[in-house]
């Protein structure tokens, strides 16, 4: 019995029938980022494991449970990236981008890897669109990054996506908050999961983000960070709200948002939908003013966000948003016989050079089979080419939607005229008279 090889659990194949949806969101996101002054960066798929332990945090679910870490003979351990920020900031530091003036703005589209239970909108290999702004301390920068995320969502045509914001303070004010959390959770220690029992002494704020139903229930009555903000963090959070109001961006304050990664400080935010089930966060981000220093750079403020492409596409599908359809085959040439096939080979090459998406028979089908194939691939026009057409110097171009046929004289300018005709026919309302 032959071995059946299947894709790994928690991954998906993006087939040609679906790729146009990905092209839509990637193009829209990239164009929005560029309009906001962000430039693309590309970083390795794997990094030294220590990068993620230092940046993401050794008490997070990502580091403790979800990273794919491997090693090779004579090499140190490395990890497939579980998120995009750490590797991007490492690249910014290592390549001297911090010396090029502030703020630096970069965006990326990349795959990430986390070993967790697969479900709708949550895969072991997933894709992110992310943006990072480096060197801007003012709350206006926070509002600008949030505005970019909202712009991407709006350009996708999504409705009902809610913005939630919070501040998780800085090291100064979090010290008092952590003490209050320890005091609150200690009487419940025996009820907490094993991971959260360890977090109680190392990083009690992580308990609020635990996915365990028991821990989540206990955390409902926990103190909130907004009651512990220092004057600087409180002022920053108020200024953020003022800037969002000036931009006419609606928001709700949710003191339970802490995000799942340790590098966040001050502003954190999420864009939430109820259209794809429990995993409804389509975008999450915030400020991480201490991350660059943690990774060996000079103290530098920074912030950003990550947007899950799978969740964006799921939400667009659930809301019936239209994706940009692929261009497809504009002309299919159906040759009859070896002589016509050779003639079609030269014709197809010239048409493609002129920018026409054209195909022709490559496996010796009958004319009937070729017409079925042309219909299957969605060819807009079909040209039947036989010895008679070549000898007489005239061919018919059939519109596959209307059935209308247009006669063309075959001469030295045929390819150019046919190209003009096809382009004009695709763009409605353009007169094609005189092009044949």
C-alpha positions in Angstrom: 0.0 0.0 0.0 1.4 3.4 -1.0 2.3 5.8 1.8 -0.1 8.8 1.9 1.8 12.0 2.8 -0.3 14.8 4.2 0.5 18.3 5.3 1.5 18.7 9.0 -1.2 19.3 11.5 -2.0 23.0 12.0 -0.8 24.1 8.6 -2.7 24.8 5.4 -2.0 24.8 1.6 -2.9 28.0 -0.2 -4.0 26.7 -3.6 -4.1 28.7 -6.9 -7.9 28.8 -6.4 -7.4 30.7 -3.1 -4.2 32.7 -3.6 -6.0 35.7 -5.1 -7.5 36.4 -1.6 -4.0 36.5 -0.1 -2.8 38.8 -2.9 -5.7 41.1 -2.1 -4.9 41.5 1.6 -1.1 41.7 1.0 -1.5 44.4 -1.6 -3.9 46.5 0.4 -1.8 46.2 3.6 1.4 47.1 1.8 -0.1 50.1 0.1 -1.5 51.4 3.3 1.8 51.0 5.1 3.7 52.8 2.3 1.2 55.6 2.4 2.0 56.0 6.1 5.7 56.2 5.4 6.6 52.6 6.2 9.2 50.6 4.1 9.3 46.8 3.8 11.9 44.7 5.6 12.6 41.0 5.3 14.2 38.9 8.1 15.2 35.2 8.5 12.6 32.6 9.3 14.6 31.4 12.3 16.7 33.2 14.9 18.9 32.3 17.8 16.6 30.9 20.5 17.9 33.4 23.0 16.5 36.3 21.0 12.9 35.2 21.8 13.6 34.2 25.4 15.0 37.7 26.1 12.4 39.6 24.2 9.1 37.7 24.3 9.7 36.6 27.9 10.5 33.2 29.6 7.1 33.2 31.5 4.9 33.6 28.4 3.0 30.7 26.8 4.9 31.4 23.6 8.3 30.6 25.1 7.2 28.0 27.6 4.9 25.9 25.4 4.8 27.0 21.8 8.2 27.5 20.2 9.7 25.2 17.6 13.3 25.0 18.6 15.9 22.8 16.9 19.7 22.5 16.7 22.2 21.3 14.1 25.5 19.5 14.6 28.1 22.1 15.8 25.5 24.9 15.9 23.6 26.6 18.7 19.9 26.1 19.0 17.7 28.2 16.9 13.9 28.8 16.8 11.4 29.3 14.1 10.0 32.8 14.7 6.8 32.7 16.8 6.2 36.4 16.0 7.7 39.2 13.9 8.8 42.0 16.2 11.8 40.5 17.9 13.6 39.5 14.6 12.7 42.8 13.0 14.2 44.8 15.9 17.3 42.6 15.9 17.7 43.4 12.2 17.2 47.1 12.8 19.9 47.1 15.4 22.3 44.8 13.6 22.1 46.7 10.3 22.6 50.2 11.7 19.1 51.4 10.9 18.9 53.1 14.2 21.6 55.5 12.9 19.5 56.7 10.0 17.3 59.2 11.8 14.0 58.8 13.7 11.4 57.7 13.5 12.3 54.6 11.5 9.2 52.8 10.1 9.3 49.3 8.7 6.7 46.7 7.7 6.8 43.1 6.9 4.6 40.1 5.7 5.9 36.8 7.0 5.1 33.4 8.4 5.2 32.5 12.1 5.2 29.2 13.9 3.7 28.2 17.2 3.0 24.8 18.6 -0.6 25.1 19.9 -4.0 23.5 19.4 -5.2 24.3 15.9 -8.6 25.9 15.5 -10.4 28.4 13.3 -8.1 31.4 12.9 -5.3 29.8 14.9 -2.7 27.6 13.1 0.7 26.3 13.9 2.1 28.1 10.8 0.3 31.4 10.3 1.1 34.6 8.5 1.4 38.2 9.8 1.4 41.7 8.4 3.3 43.8 10.9 4.5 47.4 11.3 7.2 48.7 13.7 7.9 52.4 14.4 11.1 53.1 16.2 12.3 56.3 17.9 9.0 58.1 18.6 8.1 58.6 22.3 5.0 60.8 21.9 1.5 59.4 22.2 0.8 60.8 18.8 3.0 58.0 17.4 0.8 55.5 19.2 -2.3 57.0 17.6 -0.6 57.0 14.2 0.2 53.3 14.4 -3.3 52.5 15.5 -4.6 54.7 12.6 -2.5 52.6 10.2 -4.0 49.4 11.5 -7.5 50.9 11.2 -6.8 52.1 7.7 -5.8 48.5 6.6 -9.0 47.1 8.2 -11.1 49.8 6.5 -9.5 49.3 3.1 -10.3 45.7 3.3 -14.0 46.6 3.6 -14.5 45.1 7.0 -17.3 46.2 9.3 -17.9 46.1 13.0 -14.3 45.8 14.0 -13.9 47.3 17.5 -10.8 48.9 18.9 -9.9 48.2 22.5 -7.0 50.0 24.2 -5.3 49.8 27.6 -2.1 50.9 29.3 0.0 48.4 31.1 2.4 51.0 32.5 6.2 50.9 32.8 8.6 49.2 35.2 8.1 51.9 37.7 4.3 51.6 38.1 4.1 47.9 37.4 6.1 47.1 40.5 3.2 48.2 42.8 0.7 46.5 40.4 2.6 43.2 40.6 2.5 43.3 44.4 -1.2 43.9 44.3 -1.6 40.9 41.9 0.4 38.6 44.1 -1.7 39.6 47.1 -4.8 38.9 45.1 -3.8 35.6 43.5 -1.9 34.0 46.4 -5.1 32.8 48.3 -6.1 31.1 45.0 -2.7 29.6 44.3 -3.8 26.0 44.7 -6.5 26.5 42.1 -4.2 28.0 39.5 -2.7 25.9 36.7 0.8 24.8 37.2 2.2 27.4 34.8 0.4 30.2 36.6 1.6 29.0 40.0 5.1 29.6 38.7 4.1 32.9 37.2 2.8 34.1 40.5 6.3 34.8 41.7 8.0 35.6 38.4 5.4 37.7 36.4 1.9 37.7 37.9 0.5 39.9 35.1 0.8 36.8 32.8 -1.9 35.1 34.8 -4.4 37.6 33.5 -3.6 36.3 30.0 -3.8 32.6 30.8 -6.2 30.6 28.5 -7.2 28.2 31.3 -10.9 28.6 32.1 -10.2 28.3 35.8 -7.4 30.9 35.8 -9.5 33.2 33.6 -12.4 33.0 36.0 -10.2 33.8 39.0 -8.6 36.7 37.2 -11.9 38.4 36.6 -11.7 40.0 40.0 -8.1 40.9 39.9 -6.9 44.5 40.3 -6.6 46.5 37.1 -3.4 48.2 36.0 -5.1 51.6 35.2 -5.4 52.1 39.0 -1.6 51.9 39.4 -0.3 54.0 36.6 2.5 56.5 37.4 2.0 60.1 36.4 4.0 59.7 33.2 2.1 56.6 32.0 -1.2 58.1 33.0 -0.5 61.3 31.0 0.6 59.2 28.0 -2.6 57.2 28.1 -4.7 60.3 28.3 -2.8 61.9 25.4 -3.4 58.8 23.3 -7.1 59.1 23.8 -7.1 62.7 22.9 -5.2 61.9 19.7 -7.6 59.1 18.8 -10.5 61.5 19.3 -8.8 64.1 17.1 -8.5 61.4 14.4 -12.2 60.4 15.0 -11.2 56.8 15.8 -13.7 55.2 18.1 -12.3 53.0 20.9 -13.2 51.3 24.2 -10.9 51.1 27.2 -10.4 47.4 28.2 -8.2 47.1 31.4 -8.0 43.4 30.9 -5.8 43.7 27.8 -2.2 42.8 28.7 -1.1 41.1 25.4 0.8 37.8 25.4 4.4 39.0 25.1 6.5 40.5 27.9 8.2 43.3 25.9 5.0 45.5 25.9 5.0 48.8 28.0 2.4 51.6 28.2 -0.1 51.4 25.3 -1.5 48.0 24.2 -4.4 47.6 21.8 -6.5 45.1 19.9 -8.9 45.2 17.0 -11.7 42.6 17.8 -14.3 40.9 15.7 -17.1 38.6 16.7 -17.5 37.1 13.2 -14.9 34.3 13.4 -15.7 32.7 16.8 -13.6 32.8 19.9 -10.4 33.8 18.2 -11.6 37.2 17.3 -8.5 39.4 17.6 -7.5 40.4 14.0 -4.8 42.8 15.1 -2.9 43.4 18.3 0.0 45.6 19.2 1.4 48.3 21.5 4.5 50.1 22.7 7.7 48.3 23.7 10.1 51.0 24.9 12.5 48.7 26.6 12.9 46.0 23.9 15.8 47.6 21.9 17.8 48.1 25.1 17.1 44.5 26.1 18.5 43.3 22.8 21.7 45.4 23.1 20.8 48.7 21.5 20.7 52.1 23.1 17.4 52.9 25.0 15.0 53.7 22.2 11.2 54.0 22.3 9.3 51.8 19.8 5.9 50.4 19.0 4.0 48.4 16.5 1.4 45.8 15.7 0.8 42.4 14.1 -2.2 41.5 12.0 -3.1 37.9 11.3 -3.7 37.3 7.6 -5.7 34.1 8.1 -8.0 35.9 10.5 -8.4 38.9 8.2 -9.4 36.6 5.3 -11.7 34.6 7.5 -13.4 37.8 8.6 -13.7 39.1 5.1 -15.2 35.8 4.0 -17.7 35.8 6.9 -18.8 39.3 6.0 -19.1 38.7 2.3 -16.4 41.1 1.4 -15.3 40.9 -2.3 -11.7 40.0 -3.1 -9.9 41.2 -6.2 -10.4 38.5 -8.8 -7.3 37.2 -10.6 -6.7 38.5 -14.1 -6.9 34.9 -15.6 -6.4 33.9 -19.2 -7.3 36.7 -21.6 -6.9 34.6 -24.8 -6.7 30.9 -25.5 -5.4 29.8 -28.9 -6.8 26.4 -30.0 -4.6 25.1 -32.8 -5.7 22.3 -35.1 -2.8 20.2 -36.5 1.0 20.4 -36.2 1.4 23.3 -38.6 -1.1 25.4 -36.7 0.5 24.4 -33.4 3.9 25.7 -34.6 2.3 28.9 -35.9 0.5 29.3 -32.5 3.8 28.9 -30.7 5.3 32.0 -32.3 2.0 34.0 -32.0 1.7 33.2 -28.3 5.2 34.4 -27.6 4.6 37.7 -29.2 1.3 38.3 -27.4 2.9 37.5 -24.1 5.7 40.0 -24.8 3.0 42.6 -25.4 1.5 41.9 -21.9 -1.4 39.6 -22.8 -2.1 36.6 -20.6 -2.4 33.9 -23.3 -2.4 30.1 -23.3 -2.5 27.4 -26.0 -2.8 23.7 -26.3 0.3 21.8 -25.1 -0.8 18.2 -25.0 -2.5 17.6 -28.3 -6.2 17.8 -27.3 -9.1 17.7 -29.8 -10.8 21.0 -30.7 -13.8 20.0 -28.5 -11.5 19.2 -25.6 -9.6 22.4 -26.0 -12.8 24.4 -25.9 -13.8 22.7 -22.7 -10.4 23.4 -21.2 -10.6 27.1 -22.3 -13.9 27.4 -20.5 -12.6 25.6 -17.4 -9.7 28.1 -17.0 -12.0 31.1 -17.6 -10.5 32.3 -20.9 -12.2 35.5 -21.9 -11.5 35.0 -25.6 -10.7 32.0 -27.8 -9.0 31.9 -31.2 -9.3 28.7 -33.3 -6.3 28.4 -35.6 -6.1 25.8 -38.4 -4.5 25.5 -41.8 -7.4 27.4 -43.5 -7.0 30.4 -41.2 -3.3 30.5 -41.8 -3.6 30.2 -45.6 -6.4 32.8 -45.8 -4.8 35.2 -43.3 -7.9 35.6 -41.3 -9.0 34.3 -37.9 -12.1 34.7 -35.6 -11.8 35.7 -32.0 -14.7 34.4 -29.9 -16.0 36.2 -26.8 -16.6 33.3 -24.4 -19.2 35.2 -22.3 -21.3 36.6 -25.2 -20.5 34.1 -28.0 -19.8 37.1 -30.3 -17.1 36.5 -32.9 -14.8 39.1 -34.4 -12.8 38.6 -37.6 -9.1 39.7 -37.7 -6.8 40.0 -40.7 -3.5 38.3 -39.9 -0.5 40.4 -41.0 2.6 42.0 -39.5 0.5 44.2 -37.2 -1.8 41.4 -36.1 -0.4 40.9 -32.6 -0.4 44.6 -31.8 -4.0 45.0 -33.0 -5.2 41.9 -31.2 -3.5 43.2 -28.0 -5.3 46.6 -28.4 -8.6 44.8 -29.0 -8.3 42.5 -25.9 -7.3 45.4 -23.7 -10.2 47.6 -24.9 -12.7 44.7 -24.6 -11.6 44.1 -21.0 -12.1 47.8 -20.2 -15.9 48.3 -20.7 -17.1 51.2 -22.8 -14.0 51.5 -25.1 -14.8 51.4 -28.8 -13.0 48.5 -30.5 -14.0 49.5 -34.0 -10.9 49.9 -36.2 -8.7 47.7 -34.1 -9.5 44.5 -36.1 
